[in-house]
Amino acid sequence: FLVGVAAASVMLVLPTYILQDFDFSRAVLIGEGMAVAALVMCLAFVTVDLGGPARIWHLIPGIGVFNWPSSMLSWDVIVLNGYLFINLTIPFYILYHHYQGKEPNKKVYLPGVIISVFWAVSIHLVTAFLYAGLPSRPFWNNALLGPRFLASAFAAGPALIIIVLAVIRRFTDYEINDVTFRKLAMVTTVAAQINLVMLGSELFKEFYAPTHHSLSAVYLFFGLDGHNALVPWIWTAIIMNLLATGVLTIHKLRNSPVFLFGACAVLFVAIWIEKGMGLIIPGFIPGPWGKIAEYTPTWVEISVTAGIWAMGIFVFTLLVKVAVSIELGRMRYRGE
């Protein structure tokens, strides 16, 4: 899910730097800062999945065994770190020149921008391939998983960016034009609609001619043998998805700030549920032997997750404070 939030910055980078659509120029550095914070959180979750920071050395070539290119996790680590490097260096170069009162050279940062556009797509596809490449888990072994990851990413990511830009415009002097919100809202709307079309395709595939490979989907949507812990989660997510997408599809409602921000918040939460409780957990249920062991998050897991989110919000806050101060001219280099 957070990989999608990181990849969504490309929806600001592409029109600003490559298509020369300057309506996004005031928001692009904010989007790249969000990408950095999201990637830091992604790598923190990878560290948690490994069992702790002490196990990272097993991935270091020469010391441990990186298992590249056979391991999809090694690919994931490469693309996440690569995209993090790109989203750190390009904004740093631009902001440093603005800090010095100079104009950045496009010939220096434009090649990195072009690479980042393709890299943004790759990080989400590689994450999808982590799951889609497991034939023993038929719920994930789906050719539509990668494209749906992209669709949901370009819905949830811009939705969060819209909310963040609204907060920045409300509480700072950093002006964000209304046209920026309208264009981002259109991107979010189209991506959310495509995401729902793909959801419908998956439901048809699972339930029109169900097989024993459909048990995970049956458990998720309707419950299985009296086990239905995830049913409220997924139907809540679907209802929220439909509601938010419906509001965004109606032009008059989408152009109203109250409805726009509310719909974006609902859509963001809906996709977060869909990608967590609606995707990861049901893939493990039932187990290889047909046993159903329902999952409930422990307080340790909730605390670790909350801590990582807090770290990401802290990183993003620092980056935005510096970027806004430089762009407003409040932070400038004073030479001798």
N, C-alpha and C positions, 0 to 999 in steps of 0.2 A: 504493500500500500504506500509506504513512504518513498519507495523508488518511483512510484507514479507521481507523487508530489514533487520530487526532484526533477523528473523528466519534463514536467509541465512548464518549466521555465523556458523551454524551447519555443513555446507559443508566444513569448515576448521577444526572445532573442532573434528568431527568424524574421519577423516583420521589421524589427528595428534596425538591425545591422545589415541584413541582406536585401530585404525588399524596400528598404528606405521609407518605411511607414513610421513617421516620427510621432504619431499619436501614442505610441507605446514607449517613447524615449524616457519619459519621467518614471515609468514603472519597471523598466528592464533591470536596473540594478537591484531593486527590491526583489524581483523574481529570482535573480541569481543568488542573492543572499538567502532566500528561502531554500533554493536548491542545495546550497552548502550545508545549511542546518539539517535538512532532511537526509542528506548523505552521511553526515556525522551520526545521525540517529540510526541509519541503516547499518553502518559499520559497527555501531554499538550493539545492535541486535544480532549481527553475525557473531560478535564476540560472545554474547550471551548464549547463542545456539551452540557454539563450540564448547561451552562449559566453563568459560572464564578466560581472562586475559592471558593467563599463564600458558594456555594451549595454542596461542597464536604462533609461537615459534615453530610449531609443527608445519606451518604453511610456508615458512621461509625457505626458499631454495638453497641447497647446500647444507643447511642446518637440519631442516626437516625434509619432508617429501611434499612438494607442491601439487603433484598429480595433475599437471597440466600437459596436454589439453583434455585428458580423459575425464577429469572431474569438473562437473558443472559449477561446483562451489568455487573452484579456483578461477573459473571464468568470471563468476560473479564478483569475486574480490578484485580482479583486474579491472573490470569495467566500472565498478563503483569508485575505486581509487583514482582511475583515470578521469572520470567525470568530475570528481571532487577537485582534482588538480586543475582541470580546465576552468571550472567555475570559481576557483580561488584566484588564479593568475590573471584572467582577463579583466574582471572587475578591479583587482588590485592595480593593474597597469593603468586603467582608465582613471580610477579615483586618485592614484598617486600623481598623475599629470594634472588633474583638476586641482589637487591640493597645492601643487606648485604654480598654478595659474597658467598652465600650458594646455594645448590641445593634443590629445593622443594621436599617434600615427596609425591610420587605418591599416596600412600595409603590415603593421606589426601584429595587431590583434585580430584582423579579419580572417586569416587562415585558421586560427584557433576557434573562431566563431563557427566557421563552416564545419569543422570537425565536430564541434559540440552538438550540432543539429543531428548528425547521424549517430553520434554517441548516445544522445538522449533516447533515441529509439532502441538502441542496442541494449541499454541497461535494463529496460523493461522486458524486452524479448528474452534476454538471458535469464532473468528472474522467472519468467513464465516457463522457460525450458527446464529449470530446476525441478518443476513439478510435472510438466508434460512428458518428460523423458523417463517416467517411472511406470512401466507397463503393469506392475503389480498393483498399482493404485488406479483403477479405471476411471474414478471420478475426476482425476487430474489428467489422465492420458487422453487429451482432447486437442485436436488440431486448432480449435477456436480459442484456446486459452490465451495464446500470445496476442492475437488481435483484440480480444476482449480486455486484456490487461491494458493495452494502449488506449482503447476507448474510455475505460473507466479512469485512467490516469489523466487524460485530457478533459475529463469532466470534473473530477475531484480537485485536481491541482489548480486550474484557473478559478474554481469556486472559492478555494481558500485564499488565493491571491486577491480576488475581488474583496473579500472580507478584510484582509490585512490592509489593502490600499485604502479602504473606507476608514479604518481606524487611524491610519497614518494621516489621512486628509483631515480627519476630525480633530485630532489632538496635536498636530504640528502645523507649521507654516508651509510645509511641502505640498504644493498644489498638484493634484491629479485631475486631469480634464475628464469631463463627463463622457466624451467620446471613447476614452480608454475603457471605461466601465462597460459601455455599450458593446464594444467590439469583443471584449473578454466574455461578456455575457452570451454573445452569439456563439463563440467557440464552445463555451460550456454547454449551451443548449444542444448544439449539433452532436457533440460527443455523448451527452446523456441520452439522446434519442438513439444513437447507434448502439450504445450499451444495452438499452432495453430491447432493441431488435435482436441482438446477439443472445440476450437472456431468453427471449422467446424461442430462438433456434435451439438452444440447449434444452429447454423444457420439452420441445417437440421430440428431440432426439432421445431423451431419457424416458418419456412416458407414452409416446405413440406406440412403440413396439418394445416394451421393457424386457430386459434380460437380467440374468443374475448380476451383470455389471452395473445395473441401475439401482442396486440396493442402497448405496450411499446417498443417491439423490432422493430415493423414497424416504430414507431416514431423515434427511434434511428438511424436506418439504412437508411430509405427512406423518413422520414418526414410523418406527418399525418395532413390532413385537412389544408394544407398550412403552417404548423408549422414545421420548419426544422433546428432549431438552433444547434442541436447536430450532424447533418449529416456530416458536414465538419470535426468535431472532430474525430468521430469514423472511418471514412474512412482514415483520415490522420494516425491515430494510426494503422490501419490494414496494410496500405501500408508500414509504417515504420517497423512494425513487420515482414512483409514478406521480406522486403529488408534486414534488419539486420540478420534475420534467414538464408536467402539465402547466405549472405556473410560468416556467421559463419560456415555454412555447408560445404563450399568449403575449403578443407584443406590448399591449398596454400594461400588463402586470410586470413584464420583464423590465420595462422602462421606468417603473416606480421603484425608488431606492428601498423602500420598506419591504416590498415583495421580493425584490432582487436579492437583498442580503439575507432575508429569511429563507428563501428557496436555496440559496447557495449553502447556507449552514445545514439545512436539512439534507441536501444532496451529499454534502461532505460526510456527514455522519452515516448516511445510508450506505455509501460505498465503503466506508471503513468497516461497517458491520458485514457487508457482503464479502469483503476480501479477508476478513478474519474468521468470525464464527460461521460464515456461509461458504468458505472455500477450504481453509486449512484444516479445520477440525473434522468435517464430514469425510474428508479424504482418508482418514484413519479408521472410519467406522462403516461397516463392521471390519474386524481384523481379518488377517489371512485365513484364520480357521473359522470364521463366521461368528466369532464372539462379539457381543456389543458391550463396550465399556465406555459409558458416557463421560464426557470431560466437563469439569468445572474449574475455572481458574482459582488458584490458591492465592492467599494474601501475599506470599513471596513473589509470585509472578505479577500480580497487580502492582506491587510496590516497585519492582524492577522496571516494569513498563512505564509507570508514572515517573520514575526517576529519569529514564531515557527521554521521555517527552519533555520533562522539565529542562533537561540539559539542552535539547534542541531549541526550545523556546528561548533559553538564555543566550545561546550562540546567535540565534537570529536577531534578538533584541540588540546585542552588541554590534552586529554588522550593520543593522539598520540605523542605529544611532550615529555611527561613524559616517556612513554613506550620506545620510540626510544632512549632517553638519557640513560635510565637504561640498555637497551640491548646493546648499543654501549660502555658501561662502563664509560660514561662521568658523570654519577650521581651515586656515591657510598657512602655507610656509612663509616664515619671515626670515629673509636672508640678512646677512650682515650689512 
